[in-house]
Amino acid sequence: MQSWEFVIVKTRGQKEKIANAAFGQDFISDAHFVVVCADQSDTAAAIENILLTVTQKGFGACWVGAFDENMLSLLQ
């Protein structure tokens, strides 16, 4: 019943656009992939579980909450 939608971004160009929309947080474009939450319906618990799972598997992760919503929504 959850209406969550997550988008996995792998291409360098798209990650650079996301970094730009995140006010120049350039480390985003260096990530192996980026998960974008495409639905605003309380995704906090789901994101936290993703972060915990990624960390448990030995990878690094970062929750980025500062970004221009309009700019990010225009990315295709």
Distance bins in CASP14 RR format, pairs under 12 A and 6 or more apart:
PFRMAT RR
TARGET T0000
AUTHOR 0000-0000-0000
RMODE 2
METHOD distances of the structure
MODEL  1
1 41 0 0 0 0 0 1 0 0 0 0 0
2 37 0 0 0 0 0 1 0 0 0 0 0
2 39 0 0 0 0 1 0 0 0 0 0 0
2 41 1 0 0 1 0 0 0 0 0 0 0
2 42 0 0 0 0 1 0 0 0 0 0 0
2 43 0 0 0 0 1 0 0 0 0 0 0
2 45 0 0 0 0 1 0 0 0 0 0 0
2 46 1 0 0 1 0 0 0 0 0 0 0
3 37 0 0 0 0 0 1 0 0 0 0 0
3 38 0 0 0 0 0 1 0 0 0 0 0
3 39 1 0 1 0 0 0 0 0 0 0 0
3 40 0 0 0 0 1 0 0 0 0 0 0
3 41 1 0 1 0 0 0 0 0 0 0 0
3 42 0 0 0 0 0 1 0 0 0 0 0
3 43 0 0 0 0 1 0 0 0 0 0 0
3 46 0 0 0 0 0 1 0 0 0 0 0
4 35 0 0 0 0 0 1 0 0 0 0 0
4 36 0 0 0 0 0 1 0 0 0 0 0
4 37 1 0 0 1 0 0 0 0 0 0 0
4 38 0 0 0 0 1 0 0 0 0 0 0
4 39 1 0 1 0 0 0 0 0 0 0 0
4 40 0 0 0 0 1 0 0 0 0 0 0
4 41 1 0 0 1 0 0 0 0 0 0 0
4 42 0 0 0 0 1 0 0 0 0 0 0
4 43 1 0 1 0 0 0 0 0 0 0 0
4 44 0 0 0 0 0 1 0 0 0 0 0
4 45 0 0 0 0 1 0 0 0 0 0 0
4 46 1 0 1 0 0 0 0 0 0 0 0
4 47 0 0 0 0 1 0 0 0 0 0 0
4 49 0 0 0 0 0 1 0 0 0 0 0
4 50 0 0 0 0 0 1 0 0 0 0 0
5 35 0 0 0 0 0 1 0 0 0 0 0
5 36 0 0 0 0 1 0 0 0 0 0 0
5 37 1 0 0 1 0 0 0 0 0 0 0
5 38 1 0 1 0 0 0 0 0 0 0 0
5 39 1 0 1 0 0 0 0 0 0 0 0
5 40 0 0 0 0 0 1 0 0 0 0 0
5 41 0 0 0 0 1 0 0 0 0 0 0
5 43 0 0 0 0 1 0 0 0 0 0 0
5 46 0 0 0 0 0 1 0 0 0 0 0
6 33 0 0 0 0 0 1 0 0 0 0 0
6 34 0 0 0 0 0 1 0 0 0 0 0
6 35 1 0 1 0 0 0 0 0 0 0 0
6 36 1 0 0 1 0 0 0 0 0 0 0
6 37 1 0 1 0 0 0 0 0 0 0 0
6 38 1 0 0 1 0 0 0 0 0 0 0
6 39 0 0 0 0 1 0 0 0 0 0 0
6 43 0 0 0 0 1 0 0 0 0 0 0
6 46 1 0 0 1 0 0 0 0 0 0 0
6 47 0 0 0 0 1 0 0 0 0 0 0
6 49 0 0 0 0 0 1 0 0 0 0 0
6 50 0 0 0 0 1 0 0 0 0 0 0
7 14 0 0 0 0 1 0 0 0 0 0 0
7 15 0 0 0 0 0 1 0 0 0 0 0
7 18 0 0 0 0 0 1 0 0 0 0 0
7 33 0 0 0 0 0 1 0 0 0 0 0
7 34 0 0 0 0 1 0 0 0 0 0 0
7 35 1 0 0 1 0 0 0 0 0 0 0
7 36 1 0 1 0 0 0 0 0 0 0 0
7 37 0 0 0 0 1 0 0 0 0 0 0
7 38 1 0 1 0 0 0 0 0 0 0 0
7 39 0 0 0 0 0 1 0 0 0 0 0
7 72 0 0 0 0 0 1 0 0 0 0 0
7 73 0 0 0 0 0 1 0 0 0 0 0
7 75 0 0 0 0 1 0 0 0 0 0 0
7 76 0 0 0 0 0 1 0 0 0 0 0
8 14 0 0 0 0 0 1 0 0 0 0 0
8 15 0 0 0 0 0 1 0 0 0 0 0
8 18 0 0 0 0 0 1 0 0 0 0 0
8 31 0 0 0 0 0 1 0 0 0 0 0
8 32 0 0 0 0 0 1 0 0 0 0 0
8 33 1 0 1 0 0 0 0 0 0 0 0
8 34 1 0 0 1 0 0 0 0 0 0 0
8 35 1 0 1 0 0 0 0 0 0 0 0
8 36 1 0 0 1 0 0 0 0 0 0 0
8 37 0 0 0 0 0 1 0 0 0 0 0
8 38 0 0 0 0 0 1 0 0 0 0 0
8 50 0 0 0 0 0 1 0 0 0 0 0
9 15 1 0 1 0 0 0 0 0 0 0 0
9 16 0 0 0 0 0 1 0 0 0 0 0
9 17 0 0 0 0 1 0 0 0 0 0 0
9 18 1 0 0 1 0 0 0 0 0 0 0
9 19 0 0 0 0 0 1 0 0 0 0 0
9 21 0 0 0 0 0 1 0 0 0 0 0
9 28 0 0 0 0 1 0 0 0 0 0 0
9 29 0 0 0 0 0 1 0 0 0 0 0
9 31 0 0 0 0 1 0 0 0 0 0 0
9 32 0 0 0 0 0 1 0 0 0 0 0
9 33 1 0 0 1 0 0 0 0 0 0 0
9 34 1 0 1 0 0 0 0 0 0 0 0
9 35 1 0 0 1 0 0 0 0 0 0 0
9 36 1 0 0 1 0 0 0 0 0 0 0
9 37 0 0 0 0 0 1 0 0 0 0 0
9 38 0 0 0 0 0 1 0 0 0 0 0
9 72 0 0 0 0 0 1 0 0 0 0 0
9 75 0 0 0 0 1 0 0 0 0 0 0
9 76 0 0 0 0 0 1 0 0 0 0 0
10 18 0 0 0 0 0 1 0 0 0 0 0
10 29 0 0 0 0 0 1 0 0 0 0 0
10 31 0 0 0 0 1 0 0 0 0 0 0
10 32 1 0 0 1 0 0 0 0 0 0 0
10 33 1 0 1 0 0 0 0 0 0 0 0
10 34 1 0 0 1 0 0 0 0 0 0 0
10 35 0 0 0 0 0 1 0 0 0 0 0
10 36 0 0 0 0 0 1 0 0 0 0 0
11 17 0 0 0 0 1 0 0 0 0 0 0
11 18 0 0 0 0 0 1 0 0 0 0 0
11 29 0 0 0 0 0 1 0 0 0 0 0
11 31 0 0 0 0 0 1 0 0 0 0 0
11 32 0 0 0 0 0 1 0 0 0 0 0
11 33 0 0 0 0 1 0 0 0 0 0 0
11 34 0 0 0 0 1 0 0 0 0 0 0
11 75 0 0 0 0 0 1 0 0 0 0 0
11 76 0 0 0 0 0 1 0 0 0 0 0
12 18 0 0 0 0 0 1 0 0 0 0 0
12 19 0 0 0 0 0 1 0 0 0 0 0
12 28 0 0 0 0 0 1 0 0 0 0 0
12 29 1 0 0 1 0 0 0 0 0 0 0
12 30 0 0 0 0 1 0 0 0 0 0 0
12 31 0 0 0 0 0 1 0 0 0 0 0
12 32 0 0 0 0 0 1 0 0 0 0 0
12 33 0 0 0 0 0 1 0 0 0 0 0
12 34 0 0 0 0 0 1 0 0 0 0 0
13 19 0 0 0 0 1 0 0 0 0 0 0
13 20 0 0 0 0 1 0 0 0 0 0 0
13 28 0 0 0 0 0 1 0 0 0 0 0
13 29 1 0 0 1 0 0 0 0 0 0 0
13 30 0 0 0 0 0 1 0 0 0 0 0
13 34 0 0 0 0 0 1 0 0 0 0 0
13 75 0 0 0 0 1 0 0 0 0 0 0
13 76 0 0 0 0 0 1 0 0 0 0 0
14 20 0 0 0 0 0 1 0 0 0 0 0
14 21 0 0 0 0 0 1 0 0 0 0 0
14 28 0 0 0 0 0 1 0 0 0 0 0
14 29 0 0 0 0 1 0 0 0 0 0 0
14 31 0 0 0 0 0 1 0 0 0 0 0
14 33 0 0 0 0 0 1 0 0 0 0 0
14 34 1 0 0 1 0 0 0 0 0 0 0
14 36 0 0 0 0 1 0 0 0 0 0 0
14 72 0 0 0 0 0 1 0 0 0 0 0
14 75 1 0 0 1 0 0 0 0 0 0 0
14 76 0 0 0 0 1 0 0 0 0 0 0
15 21 0 0 0 0 0 1 0 0 0 0 0
15 22 0 0 0 0 0 1 0 0 0 0 0
15 24 0 0 0 0 0 1 0 0 0 0 0
15 25 0 0 0 0 0 1 0 0 0 0 0
15 26 0 0 0 0 1 0 0 0 0 0 0
15 27 0 0 0 0 0 1 0 0 0 0 0
15 28 1 0 1 0 0 0 0 0 0 0 0
15 29 1 0 1 0 0 0 0 0 0 0 0
15 30 1 0 0 1 0 0 0 0 0 0 0
15 31 1 0 0 1 0 0 0 0 0 0 0
15 32 0 0 0 0 1 0 0 0 0 0 0
15 33 0 0 0 0 1 0 0 0 0 0 0
15 34 1 0 1 0 0 0 0 0 0 0 0
15 35 0 0 0 0 0 1 0 0 0 0 0
15 36 0 0 0 0 0 1 0 0 0 0 0
15 64 0 0 0 0 0 1 0 0 0 0 0
15 75 0 0 0 0 0 1 0 0 0 0 0
16 22 0 0 0 0 0 1 0 0 0 0 0
16 24 0 0 0 0 1 0 0 0 0 0 0
16 25 0 0 0 0 0 1 0 0 0 0 0
16 26 0 0 0 0 1 0 0 0 0 0 0
16 27 0 0 0 0 0 1 0 0 0 0 0
16 28 0 0 0 0 1 0 0 0 0 0 0
16 29 1 0 1 0 0 0 0 0 0 0 0
16 30 0 0 0 0 1 0 0 0 0 0 0
16 31 0 0 0 0 0 1 0 0 0 0 0
16 34 0 0 0 0 0 1 0 0 0 0 0
16 75 0 0 0 0 0 1 0 0 0 0 0
17 24 0 0 0 0 0 1 0 0 0 0 0
17 26 0 0 0 0 0 1 0 0 0 0 0
17 28 0 0 0 0 1 0 0 0 0 0 0
17 29 0 0 0 0 1 0 0 0 0 0 0
17 34 0 0 0 0 0 1 0 0 0 0 0
17 36 0 0 0 0 0 1 0 0 0 0 0
17 67 0 0 0 0 0 1 0 0 0 0 0
17 68 0 0 0 0 0 1 0 0 0 0 0
17 71 0 0 0 0 1 0 0 0 0 0 0
17 72 0 0 0 0 1 0 0 0 0 0 0
17 73 0 0 0 0 0 1 0 0 0 0 0
17 74 0 0 0 0 1 0 0 0 0 0 0
17 75 1 0 1 0 0 0 0 0 0 0 0
17 76 0 0 0 0 1 0 0 0 0 0 0
18 24 0 0 0 0 1 0 0 0 0 0 0
18 25 0 0 0 0 1 0 0 0 0 0 0
18 26 0 0 0 0 0 1 0 0 0 0 0
18 27 0 0 0 0 0 1 0 0 0 0 0
18 28 1 0 1 0 0 0 0 0 0 0 0
18 29 1 0 0 1 0 0 0 0 0 0 0
18 30 0 0 0 0 0 1 0 0 0 0 0
18 31 0 0 0 0 1 0 0 0 0 0 0
18 33 0 0 0 0 0 1 0 0 0 0 0
18 34 1 0 1 0 0 0 0 0 0 0 0
18 35 0 0 0 0 0 1 0 0 0 0 0
18 36 1 0 0 1 0 0 0 0 0 0 0
18 37 0 0 0 0 0 1 0 0 0 0 0
18 64 0 0 0 0 1 0 0 0 0 0 0
18 65 0 0 0 0 0 1 0 0 0 0 0
18 67 1 0 0 1 0 0 0 0 0 0 0
18 68 0 0 0 0 0 1 0 0 0 0 0
18 71 0 0 0 0 1 0 0 0 0 0 0
18 72 1 0 0 1 0 0 0 0 0 0 0
18 73 0 0 0 0 0 1 0 0 0 0 0
18 74 0 0 0 0 0 1 0 0 0 0 0
18 75 1 0 0 1 0 0 0 0 0 0 0
19 25 1 0 1 0 0 0 0 0 0 0 0
19 26 1 0 1 0 0 0 0 0 0 0 0
19 27 1 0 0 1 0 0 0 0 0 0 0
19 28 1 1 0 0 0 0 0 0 0 0 0
19 29 1 0 1 0 0 0 0 0 0 0 0
19 30 0 0 0 0 1 0 0 0 0 0 0
19 31 0 0 0 0 1 0 0 0 0 0 0
19 34 0 0 0 0 1 0 0 0 0 0 0
19 62 0 0 0 0 0 1 0 0 0 0 0
19 64 0 0 0 0 1 0 0 0 0 0 0
19 66 0 0 0 0 0 1 0 0 0 0 0
19 67 0 0 0 0 1 0 0 0 0 0 0
19 68 0 0 0 0 0 1 0 0 0 0 0
19 71 0 0 0 0 0 1 0 0 0 0 0
19 72 0 0 0 0 0 1 0 0 0 0 0
19 75 0 0 0 0 0 1 0 0 0 0 0
20 26 0 0 0 0 1 0 0 0 0 0 0
20 28 0 0 0 0 1 0 0 0 0 0 0
20 29 0 0 0 0 1 0 0 0 0 0 0
20 67 0 0 0 0 1 0 0 0 0 0 0
20 68 0 0 0 0 1 0 0 0 0 0 0
20 71 1 0 0 1 0 0 0 0 0 0 0
20 72 0 0 0 0 1 0 0 0 0 0 0
20 74 0 0 0 0 0 1 0 0 0 0 0
20 75 0 0 0 0 1 0 0 0 0 0 0
21 28 0 0 0 0 1 0 0 0 0 0 0
21 29 0 0 0 0 0 1 0 0 0 0 0
21 34 0 0 0 0 0 1 0 0 0 0 0
21 36 0 0 0 0 0 1 0 0 0 0 0
21 64 0 0 0 0 1 0 0 0 0 0 0
21 65 0 0 0 0 0 1 0 0 0 0 0
21 66 0 0 0 0 1 0 0 0 0 0 0
21 67 1 0 1 0 0 0 0 0 0 0 0
21 68 1 0 1 0 0 0 0 0 0 0 0
21 69 0 0 0 0 1 0 0 0 0 0 0
21 70 0 0 0 0 1 0 0 0 0 0 0
21 71 1 0 1 0 0 0 0 0 0 0 0
21 72 1 0 1 0 0 0 0 0 0 0 0
21 73 0 0 0 0 1 0 0 0 0 0 0
21 74 0 0 0 0 1 0 0 0 0 0 0
21 75 1 0 0 1 0 0 0 0 0 0 0
22 28 1 0 1 0 0 0 0 0 0 0 0
22 29 0 0 0 0 1 0 0 0 0 0 0
22 31 0 0 0 0 0 1 0 0 0 0 0
22 34 0 0 0 0 1 0 0 0 0 0 0
22 36 0 0 0 0 0 1 0 0 0 0 0
22 62 0 0 0 0 0 1 0 0 0 0 0
22 63 0 0 0 0 0 1 0 0 0 0 0
22 64 1 0 1 0 0 0 0 0 0 0 0
22 65 1 0 0 1 0 0 0 0 0 0 0
22 66 1 0 0 1 0 0 0 0 0 0 0
22 67 1 0 1 0 0 0 0 0 0 0 0
22 68 1 0 0 1 0 0 0 0 0 0 0
22 69 0 0 0 0 0 1 0 0 0 0 0
22 71 0 0 0 0 1 0 0 0 0 0 0
22 72 1 0 0 1 0 0 0 0 0 0 0
22 75 0 0 0 0 0 1 0 0 0 0 0
23 64 0 0 0 0 1 0 0 0 0 0 0
23 65 0 0 0 0 1 0 0 0 0 0 0
23 66 1 0 1 0 0 0 0 0 0 0 0
23 67 1 0 0 1 0 0 0 0 0 0 0
23 68 1 0 0 1 0 0 0 0 0 0 0
23 69 0 0 0 0 0 1 0 0 0 0 0
23 71 0 0 0 0 1 0 0 0 0 0 0
23 72 0 0 0 0 0 1 0 0 0 0 0
24 64 0 0 0 0 0 1 0 0 0 0 0
24 66 0 0 0 0 1 0 0 0 0 0 0
24 67 0 0 0 0 1 0 0 0 0 0 0
24 68 0 0 0 0 0 1 0 0 0 0 0
24 71 0 0 0 0 0 1 0 0 0 0 0
25 31 0 0 0 0 0 1 0 0 0 0 0
25 34 0 0 0 0 0 1 0 0 0 0 0
25 62 0 0 0 0 1 0 0 0 0 0 0
25 63 0 0 0 0 0 1 0 0 0 0 0
25 64 1 0 0 1 0 0 0 0 0 0 0
25 65 0 0 0 0 1 0 0 0 0 0 0
25 66 1 0 0 1 0 0 0 0 0 0 0
25 67 0 0 0 0 1 0 0 0 0 0 0
25 68 0 0 0 0 0 1 0 0 0 0 0
25 72 0 0 0 0 0 1 0 0 0 0 0
26 64 0 0 0 0 0 1 0 0 0 0 0
27 34 0 0 0 0 0 1 0 0 0 0 0
27 60 0 0 0 0 0 1 0 0 0 0 0
27 61 0 0 0 0 0 1 0 0 0 0 0
27 62 1 0 0 1 0 0 0 0 0 0 0
27 64 0 0 0 0 1 0 0 0 0 0 0
28 34 1 0 0 1 0 0 0 0 0 0 0
28 35 0 0 0 0 0 1 0 0 0 0 0
28 36 0 0 0 0 0 1 0 0 0 0 0
28 61 0 0 0 0 0 1 0 0 0 0 0
28 62 0 0 0 0 1 0 0 0 0 0 0
28 63 0 0 0 0 0 1 0 0 0 0 0
28 64 1 0 0 1 0 0 0 0 0 0 0
28 65 0 0 0 0 0 1 0 0 0 0 0
28 66 0 0 0 0 0 1 0 0 0 0 0
28 67 0 0 0 0 1 0 0 0 0 0 0
28 72 0 0 0 0 0 1 0 0 0 0 0
29 64 0 0 0 0 0 1 0 0 0 0 0
30 60 0 0 0 0 0 1 0 0 0 0 0
30 62 0 0 0 0 0 1 0 0 0 0 0
31 54 0 0 0 0 0 1 0 0 0 0 0
31 59 0 0 0 0 0 1 0 0 0 0 0
31 60 0 0 0 0 1 0 0 0 0 0 0
31 61 0 0 0 0 1 0 0 0 0 0 0
31 62 0 0 0 0 1 0 0 0 0 0 0
31 64 0 0 0 0 1 0 0 0 0 0 0
32 54 0 0 0 0 0 1 0 0 0 0 0
32 59 0 0 0 0 1 0 0 0 0 0 0
32 60 0 0 0 0 1 0 0 0 0 0 0
32 61 0 0 0 0 0 1 0 0 0 0 0
33 50 0 0 0 0 0 1 0 0 0 0 0
33 54 0 0 0 0 0 1 0 0 0 0 0
33 59 0 0 0 0 0 1 0 0 0 0 0
33 60 0 0 0 0 0 1 0 0 0 0 0
33 61 0 0 0 0 0 1 0 0 0 0 0
34 50 0 0 0 0 0 1 0 0 0 0 0
34 61 0 0 0 0 0 1 0 0 0 0 0
34 62 0 0 0 0 1 0 0 0 0 0 0
34 63 0 0 0 0 0 1 0 0 0 0 0
34 64 0 0 0 0 1 0 0 0 0 0 0
34 67 0 0 0 0 0 1 0 0 0 0 0
34 72 0 0 0 0 0 1 0 0 0 0 0
34 75 0 0 0 0 0 1 0 0 0 0 0
35 43 0 0 0 0 0 1 0 0 0 0 0
35 46 0 0 0 0 1 0 0 0 0 0 0
35 47 0 0 0 0 1 0 0 0 0 0 0
35 49 0 0 0 0 0 1 0 0 0 0 0
35 50 1 0 0 1 0 0 0 0 0 0 0
35 51 0 0 0 0 1 0 0 0 0 0 0
35 53 0 0 0 0 0 1 0 0 0 0 0
35 54 0 0 0 0 1 0 0 0 0 0 0
35 61 0 0 0 0 1 0 0 0 0 0 0
35 62 0 0 0 0 0 1 0 0 0 0 0
35 63 0 0 0 0 1 0 0 0 0 0 0
35 64 0 0 0 0 0 1 0 0 0 0 0
36 43 0 0 0 0 0 1 0 0 0 0 0
36 47 0 0 0 0 0 1 0 0 0 0 0
36 50 0 0 0 0 0 1 0 0 0 0 0
36 64 0 0 0 0 1 0 0 0 0 0 0
36 65 0 0 0 0 0 1 0 0 0 0 0
36 67 0 0 0 0 1 0 0 0 0 0 0
36 69 0 0 0 0 0 1 0 0 0 0 0
36 72 1 0 0 1 0 0 0 0 0 0 0
36 73 0 0 0 0 0 1 0 0 0 0 0
36 75 0 0 0 0 1 0 0 0 0 0 0
36 76 0 0 0 0 0 1 0 0 0 0 0
37 43 1 0 1 0 0 0 0 0 0 0 0
37 44 0 0 0 0 1 0 0 0 0 0 0
37 45 0 0 0 0 0 1 0 0 0 0 0
37 46 1 0 0 1 0 0 0 0 0 0 0
37 47 1 0 0 1 0 0 0 0 0 0 0
37 48 0 0 0 0 0 1 0 0 0 0 0
37 50 0 0 0 0 1 0 0 0 0 0 0
37 63 0 0 0 0 0 1 0 0 0 0 0
37 64 0 0 0 0 0 1 0 0 0 0 0
37 65 0 0 0 0 1 0 0 0 0 0 0
37 67 0 0 0 0 0 1 0 0 0 0 0
37 69 0 0 0 0 0 1 0 0 0 0 0
37 72 0 0 0 0 0 1 0 0 0 0 0
37 73 0 0 0 0 0 1 0 0 0 0 0
38 46 0 0 0 0 0 1 0 0 0 0 0
38 69 0 0 0 0 0 1 0 0 0 0 0
38 72 0 0 0 0 1 0 0 0 0 0 0
38 73 0 0 0 0 1 0 0 0 0 0 0
38 75 0 0 0 0 0 1 0 0 0 0 0
38 76 0 0 0 0 0 1 0 0 0 0 0
39 46 0 0 0 0 1 0 0 0 0 0 0
39 47 0 0 0 0 0 1 0 0 0 0 0
39 73 0 0 0 0 0 1 0 0 0 0 0
40 69 0 0 0 0 1 0 0 0 0 0 0
40 72 0 0 0 0 0 1 0 0 0 0 0
40 73 0 0 0 0 0 1 0 0 0 0 0
42 48 0 0 0 0 0 1 0 0 0 0 0
43 49 0 0 0 0 0 1 0 0 0 0 0
43 50 0 0 0 0 1 0 0 0 0 0 0
43 51 0 0 0 0 0 1 0 0 0 0 0
43 63 0 0 0 0 0 1 0 0 0 0 0
43 65 0 0 0 0 0 1 0 0 0 0 0
44 50 0 0 0 0 0 1 0 0 0 0 0
44 51 0 0 0 0 0 1 0 0 0 0 0
44 63 0 0 0 0 1 0 0 0 0 0 0
44 65 0 0 0 0 0 1 0 0 0 0 0
45 51 0 0 0 0 0 1 0 0 0 0 0
45 52 0 0 0 0 0 1 0 0 0 0 0
46 52 0 0 0 0 0 1 0 0 0 0 0
46 53 0 0 0 0 0 1 0 0 0 0 0
46 63 0 0 0 0 0 1 0 0 0 0 0
47 53 0 0 0 0 0 1 0 0 0 0 0
47 54 0 0 0 0 0 1 0 0 0 0 0
47 61 0 0 0 0 1 0 0 0 0 0 0
47 62 0 0 0 0 0 1 0 0 0 0 0
47 63 1 0 0 1 0 0 0 0 0 0 0
47 64 0 0 0 0 0 1 0 0 0 0 0
47 65 0 0 0 0 1 0 0 0 0 0 0
48 54 0 0 0 0 0 1 0 0 0 0 0
48 55 0 0 0 0 0 1 0 0 0 0 0
48 61 0 0 0 0 0 1 0 0 0 0 0
48 63 0 0 0 0 1 0 0 0 0 0 0
49 55 0 0 0 0 0 1 0 0 0 0 0
49 56 0 0 0 0 0 1 0 0 0 0 0
49 61 0 0 0 0 0 1 0 0 0 0 0
49 63 0 0 0 0 0 1 0 0 0 0 0
50 56 0 0 0 0 0 1 0 0 0 0 0
50 57 0 0 0 0 0 1 0 0 0 0 0
50 59 0 0 0 0 0 1 0 0 0 0 0
50 60 0 0 0 0 0 1 0 0 0 0 0
50 61 1 0 0 1 0 0 0 0 0 0 0
50 62 0 0 0 0 0 1 0 0 0 0 0
50 63 0 0 0 0 1 0 0 0 0 0 0
51 57 0 0 0 0 0 1 0 0 0 0 0
51 58 0 0 0 0 0 1 0 0 0 0 0
51 59 0 0 0 0 1 0 0 0 0 0 0
51 60 0 0 0 0 1 0 0 0 0 0 0
51 61 1 0 1 0 0 0 0 0 0 0 0
51 62 0 0 0 0 1 0 0 0 0 0 0
51 63 1 0 0 1 0 0 0 0 0 0 0
51 64 0 0 0 0 0 1 0 0 0 0 0
52 58 0 0 0 0 0 1 0 0 0 0 0
52 59 0 0 0 0 0 1 0 0 0 0 0
52 60 0 0 0 0 0 1 0 0 0 0 0
52 61 0 0 0 0 1 0 0 0 0 0 0
52 63 0 0 0 0 0 1 0 0 0 0 0
53 59 0 0 0 0 1 0 0 0 0 0 0
53 60 0 0 0 0 0 1 0 0 0 0 0
53 61 0 0 0 0 1 0 0 0 0 0 0
54 60 1 0 0 1 0 0 0 0 0 0 0
54 61 1 0 1 0 0 0 0 0 0 0 0
54 62 0 0 0 0 1 0 0 0 0 0 0
54 63 0 0 0 0 0 1 0 0 0 0 0
55 61 1 0 0 1 0 0 0 0 0 0 0
55 62 0 0 0 0 0 1 0 0 0 0 0
55 63 0 0 0 0 0 1 0 0 0 0 0
64 72 0 0 0 0 0 1 0 0 0 0 0
65 72 0 0 0 0 0 1 0 0 0 0 0
66 72 0 0 0 0 0 1 0 0 0 0 0
67 73 0 0 0 0 0 1 0 0 0 0 0
67 75 0 0 0 0 0 1 0 0 0 0 0
68 74 0 0 0 0 1 0 0 0 0 0 0
68 75 0 0 0 0 0 1 0 0 0 0 0
69 75 0 0 0 0 0 1 0 0 0 0 0
END
